[in-house]
């Protein structure tokens, strides 16, 4: 629609580069001049445009808002053709003003000359002609960029807050934690709890808040007074940090960490706190404490075992000397001489002493002498029969399992294990009673199944249960310690169960005990199963066998060396003696080819028995060696046997044992050419 000429030309020129008026006297300003000044000085943008998009008027404020240098530059744009898009929605503006004849507070983004965006708030009216058609639009524009920027920042802040709250809720949802508030009022537990309380305790917030003392009465009896004391009138701004047990919906007590602060508010003092489920941490701490106790106990037993083993070794050497002299003395007497009976009594006492040191060594080093695949039920039955003959007041009930696997054990040591367990049970039943022995196959896989330190795998489990007096917890914890006994003075050495522990451990098994006062005791033994077939024992030989071969005796103790020389010579052998490893190696090299067997003591000063054995094997790989020691066959002695040593004897040994073992080794395979006759 055409634009009126006179009024618009009057307004447009001043809006651009109007020249200043001369200061000459002039008539009073007309009404048009007031209007022009108002338009030019207004902080609002003022415009007049036509429906087809031509810009007829724009005051300086609008020119500046849109980034143009003059009205003429701005007027070169046509709103219908290129407008101020992409921000300004010209089509929506025309639709709204065409419908209502005006727009009010129309907010949009306008593109400035340099391409930047300015946010404007626009109000306009459609000016119509006499015929009712729209001739042009008069409007004002307000720059709201700062407000929009503030709103955008506020929206960003609100979005960041929303995301932060979502992250917090996500974290809280993954933690076993609940939040609560309560007044500082001894009669009220809480007046608000978070929804997570159900996840932590099993109770809903409604249940939790349904009664005043809901929290208080579910505190563990051992923790209640301590916890309530902490909440009784603490100082303002004080922190309360507690750990306690609380009864949850599932009927179990769980450990909670309670961290609460007291805050002063206009409504009075209030508690704000969190409750965190720390049951898993407490369980881990308890397991760690138990492991530490077991480690300390194992280290103590190891130290005691080392001491006991050393004592037993030295004592066995003394017994060996006594045994040897008794044997020599007996050889020089008539079989019917009166002194023979005294010598037999001395020998019996030596055997009693040897049994005592055997128990010490069994505890200290396990006492594995000769391992054979064994039917454990057969060993138990034989031991039970032997024990039952002398203890008629005790009834032993054997309940062997079906198809129980074989075990590789020293049968004599296993007999000692079960004999000691039977004796222990008998001593706990002075008026008589019952012993129940069961065996079964078990496969231990999971760490929780493994008793003490045994490895996963197949085991034969044996349980020995009595109906005796039982034990309290302090006694149960010490029952396997050597020299610990609850019996009166003179009724025992306290080595029986210690030797049981050592023998079982030496066979790579483990034993534990469960007992309560007045309810008997159950000892459970785990022994590794074997894939080998059971080996039947040959009958023992009691006669003394002799020989004529040449033997090299290696022994550092002078008394034992001379004694054993005499014993071996009394058996018919030619004997060369060496007091040290160096002397033994030199003598073996010198007499190479003439020595049929080396009788070697394991514990030697300077060069150990193990090194002597290796040196002899290096000189002659076919050398035959009988190892002897005051220690049992375990540790270093077992390693020597594993490297090809021909036999082992533990001191003290009877002359019959020595003679039989020497013949077994010498007769095991043909001697190389050039050896003794």
Protein Blocks (a to p, Z undefined) as FASTA:
>chain_A
ZZdfklmmmmmmmmmmcccddfbdcddddfklmmmmmmmmpmbdcddddfkopafbdcfk
lmmmnopabfklmmmpcfklnmmafkbcfklmmmmmmmnopaehiacddddfkopacddd
ddddddddfkopafbdcdddddfklmmmmmmmmmmmmmmmmmmmmmmmmmmmmpccdddd
ddddfkbfbfcdcfklmmmnopafklmmmpfklmmmmpcfklmmmmmmmmnopaehiacd
dddddddfkopacdddddddddddfkbpcdddddddfklmmmmmmmmmmmmmmmmmmmmm
mmmmmmmmmmmmmmmmmmmmmmmmmmmmmmmpcfkbmklmmmmmmmmmmmmmmmmmmmmm
mmmnoopabdcdddfklmmmmmmmmmmmmmmmbccdddddehiacddddfklmmmmmmmm
mmmmmmmmmnopaddddddddddfbfklpghjaccddddddddddfbebpafklmmmmmp
ghiafbdehiaghlmmmmmmmmmmmnopacdddddehiapaddddddddfbdcddddddd
fbdcddfbdcddddfblklmmmmmmmmmmnopacdddfbfklmmmmmmmmgojambdcdd
fbdghiafklmmmmmmmmmmmbccddddfbdcehjlmmmmmnopabdcdddddfklmmmm
mmmmmmmpccdehiaZZ
